[in-house]
Amino acid sequence: MCGLGILVAVALAGQASQPVPKSVKDRLKSDNYTVTWGAVPNFDAGGVLEIGSGAGHGGVMEWLRFQPHPDRVDVLWIKFDEGWVPYESKWPPDHAPVTIWLASMKPAAYTSLLRDFATISSAELKRVPSGSIGISTQDFWAYARLAAKDKTLLSLDWAGYYSTADEAEFAKPHLCGALADEAAKGLIFKRHELTAAERAWASEKFARDWKTFKQQGSHWWVQERYLVTIGVVGDAAALPLLREIIVGDPVKPREKQEPPDRAEARKVYYAINAVTRLTKKDVRGKPVEEMDIERVRPKVLELLRDKK
């Protein structure tokens, strides 16, 4: 089961800690864990906040990015939504159901949101042992990251199936996502064409998050959706990592490797499709959904030979 990501709550120098607001304290409460409240830091209102969420069986994954400016906070919303559709081909259909939206938030509202996040960061949760465990077939992903001045102030990440035994691990990132959604509710989102800077951020996020996700078995479906999404929202900076994913194990020659398992092969398939979108050069066979990965792999690597 995936563990909670690293949490770093940093109080800015010279600023006093804030009391724990009841509005957040009441929402971080459960019979499945205890809460010990520490000092609440002041998070830099100039920090960039990233929120991630998704439902494995629901076919959905979302990114929210809150980017502060002097007079506003831009809220970028990137949504992957394929639904749940059966298919008969060798691979999933080659389509990228990603939409991009942008809205503006008032700085005061963002400051209030960060105050709630700081409160969450101050909480230490410990599981309460129980003679029984409640489980569900609901699998989900919850992610929150706040960074300012080259420092990561908050980093939470969890993916897996709901279980009362794991609630102490996912409660904080899950609440962060809920609060961010509530803050974004009512904003006027409009369809958006990504800027070069936003695409660069998306590629950087892809590379940063992948380092963690590839070590986490329960993130397999999050990884797949990242691969599809980056083909739509990324730029050339994502190509070196996509190349690594396509290459696979670099230690042994390809012909001596065991056939990849289905999950790893799917990642290669999605990575090849993402490269095709980013380079706008298609060396795949048709139909794409019946792709022979071992035949297409060298063609794509040749296309990427200078992308190291």
N, C-alpha and C positions, 0 to 999 in steps of 0.2 A: 504494500500500500504506500502511496506517495506521502512523503512527509511534508510538513509545513516548511516553506522557504525561510531563508534567513531574515530576521527582523532586526532592523537597526533603528532605534528611535533616538534621535539626536536633538537635544535642546540647544538652541542657538545661544552663544556666549552672551552673558549679561542680561538674559531675559528670564523672568520668573516663570515657574511652572503654573499651569492653570488647574483649577479644581475639576473634578470629574462631573460632567453634566448629566443630569438624571435622564435626559432623553436618550442618550447612548447607553448609559449604565443599565437601564431597564431592558434594552434590546440584546444585551450580551449576558444572557442569563439562561441557565438550563439545569435540569436535574442530572445531566450527564457529565457536568464539569463544575469545578469551583473557579472563582475568579479572585485574584489578588490584584488590587489596583496600585500601580506605582505612580510616580510623579508624571504629570502630563506635560510633554514638551510643547514648545511653540514651533510649529513647522513653518518654514520660509514660504510666504505667500507667492513668491516668484518661482516656486518649484513646479516642475512638470509632472502631472499625475497621469498614470496609465492604469486602465481598468480592463480586465479580461474576463469573459464569462462564456459559458456554452453548455449545451445539453448534448451528450453523446448520442442518445437514441433520437433526439429531436432534430438532428441535422443542422444545428445552429452554433455559430461562434461569433462573438462580438468583441471589438476593441473600442474603447473610448480613450481619447487623449485630451487632457485639459492643458492648454498652452496659454499662460498668462501674457498679457500685453499691458501697457500703462493704463489704457482706458477700457479694457475688456479682457475676457478669457475666451479663446476659441475652443470650441468643443468639437473635435473630429470624431465621427462615428463611422466605423467600418464594420459592415455586417456580412457574414457568410451565412447563407440560408438555402440549403439544398432540400430541406424537407426530408421525408423518408420514402424513397421511391425504389422499388425492386428493379433489378436489371438482369438481363440474360447474357450479357457480353462477358468476355474474359476479365475485363477491368471495368471500373465504374465509368459512366459516361464522361467524356472530356468536355465538361462545361464548368465555368467559374461563376457561380451565383453570388457575386460580391457586389454590394452597393456601398456608396460613399456619400456621407452627408456632413454638413457643417452648420454649427449654430454658434451664437455668442452668449456668454453668461456675464452677469455683473460681477466685478471684482469682490464686492462685499459678500456675495453668495458663495464665491469660491473660498474666501477666507473662512467662512463659517463651515464649509465642507471639510477643509483641512483641519479645523479645530476638532471636528468629530473624529477624523482619522487619527489625530494625535492622541485622542482619548483611547481609541481602540488599541493603538500601539503600546499604551502604558499597561494594558491588561495582561496578566499571566494566567493562562488557563491550564488546569490540571484535570485529567479524566477522573471521574468517580467510578471505581470498580463496581460492577454489577453482576448479579448471577445470571442475567439474560442480556442478549444483544438484539436490538432492533435493526433490521436491514431492509433495503429497498432496491428495486431494479433501476432506480433513478441514478444515472451517472452524470456528473456535472464537473465543470471546471470553474474555479474562482481564483482571481489574480489581482493584485494591487501593487503598484510600484510608484514611489514618489522620489524624485531626484532633483537636487538643487546645487548649483555651484560645484559640479563634479562629485557630489556626495549622494549616495543612496540613503535616503532617510527612512524609507519603508519598503520592504520587499516581502510579499506574501504570495504563496502559490500552492494550490492543491487541486488534484483531480482524482476522481474515483467514484465509487458507488456510495450512496448515503448509508451510513451506519452510525448508530448511537455510540459505538466504541471509538469512532473517529471524529465525533463532533467537536471535541476540544481542539482538533487540528484545523478543521475547515471553518469554524464559526467566525473567526476574525476576517479572513478574506471574503467570506460570503456576505458578511455584514457590510464590508467596504463596498462591495458591488451593489448591494441594495441601496445604500445611501447615495452612491454616485448616480444610480438610475433615478432615484427620487429627485436629486438635484437637477438632472437633465430633463425631467418631465416638465412639460410646459414651455420648453425652449422651442424656438422656431427653427427647425432643421430644413435645410435646402440641399438639393443634390449638388455635389461638389466635384470639381476637377482638381486632382491632386497637383500641388506645386512640386518643383524639383526638390525643395527642402523637405517637404512631407514624404516624398518617396525615399529620400535618403534616410529619414528617420525610420520609416517602415523596414528598410533593409537592415539598419542597425539593430532594430528591435528583433527582427527575425534571427540574426546571428547571435545576439545576446541570450535570447530566450531558448534557442535551440540547444545551447550548451547545457542548460539545466534539464530541458525536456527529454533529451535523448538518454538521460540516465534514469528516467522515471517510466516504468512500465505502464502505469495507468494513464499516461499522457499520449498513448499511441494515436488516438483519434484527434487529439489536439494538434499533434505534429502533422497529420495528414491535412488538416484544414489550414494550418499555417502554410504548407507547401502550395496549396491551391491559391490561397489569398495572396501570397507574395508574388505570384505570377501576374497579378492584377495591379497591386499597389506598390511593388518594389521598383528598383532600378538596377543598373549594371553591378552595383556593389553587392548584390545578393548572389551573383553568378558563381563566385569562388566556392561558397558553401554548398550551393546546389551541385556543383561539380563534385565536391567531396561525397555528397550523398549518393550521387550516381556511380561514382567509382566503387563505393563500398569498402570492403576490407583491402587496404593497400599492401598488406604484408605478404600475402600469397598471390601468385599469378592467378588471374581470373579462371583459367582452365582447370586449375587444381582445387578450386574452392568447391565446397558443397553447394548445391542449389540453394538459393536464399529462401527463407521461409516466406509465407504469404504476406505477412505484415511488412517485412523489409522490402519485398518486391513491390508492394503497393507504394511505398515511399519513393522508390526509384521511378516508378511510373508517373507519380505526381510531380517529381522533380524534373523529369524530362518535359512534361507538359508546361511547367513553369518556365523553364529555359526557352521553350519555343515561343511563349508569349513575350518574354522580356527581350529576346534577340530579334523577334519577328522573322525568324528563319526556321523552316520546318523540314527536318530530315527524317521524320517518322514515317512509318508505313501506314497504309490505309486499309481498313478502318482503324483509327487510332485505338479504339476499345479492344482490338484483338492484337495489340502490339506484342511482338517478340522482343522482349527487353534485351536479350543477349545479342541480337542482331542490330538493334538500334543504339545500344550503349556506345560502341566505338564511334559511330557517326556523330553522336552528340558530344563526346569527349574531344573529337577532332574540331568540332565547332567551338569548343571552349578551351582549346589548347593554350591560348594566351591569357586565359582568365584565372590566374593563380594568385 
